[in-house]
Amino acid sequence: MTKRLVKWVGYKHIDPKYADAFAGGASIQLATFEHYRKLEFARRDDLEGAVRYEIDHTNHFEDNPGWQAVQPIIDELGGAAGMEVQLQDVTVITNLPPAYLFCCSWEPDQQLIAEGMAVFEIADLRAFGKRLRRDNRRQLGRMHVGEVTYVAREGNPFAGQIPPQGPFYKDPKFSSENELRLVFEAAPDPPPEPVIRIASPLAARLVRRIA
């Protein structure tokens, strides 16, 4: 039995000065997880594509359900050589591999519209992404598409608190964004540019301005 793929309609909010370039497929912006972690504005997500583990005083690795999350660090510090390693008040952050993101929402954001942002409806987000990749294969690797789930991005693995890791998770404080996203894998070497602007007139055929 063939599994039916979900068809997502997305809404992209853009500064009006870039609206014409986006509408014609001349300039479509994608950015990395790292770029979104460093943005200097209210919607910056310090844990975009990452999980933060806060580890308190403990040295009982093997008996705890969350020890796997930090075992590589333990090994590097000497645990593999039979040395006793004790972690105390340690912060460990794990980051996803390099990728380019195209973010949008599953409904128009009325607040952004009121602030003067242009809004475009993307008739089929998956098809839009495939067309972007078809026109930019040298920069865009394998594509993933989906709806963001809002769940805690911090935990203590030794207390069994292990947040899910993946490109479709964000902290609940961003839940008002109602985000859908395209994720394109990127080669780690050389490091990807934080922001790229690509062209795809073919993808633009799936776009229409609604505000």
Secondary structure, 3 states (H helix, E strand, C coil): CCCCCCCCCEEEEECHHHHHHHHCCCCEEEEEHHHHHHCCCCCCCCCCCEEEEEECCECCCCCCCCHHHCHHHHHHHCHHHCCCCCECCEEEEEECCCEEEEEEECCCCHHHHHCCCEEEEECCHHHHHHHHHHHCCCCCCCEEEEECEECCCEECHHHCCCCCCCCCEECHHHHHHCEEEEEEECCCCCCCCCEEEECCHHHHCCEEECC
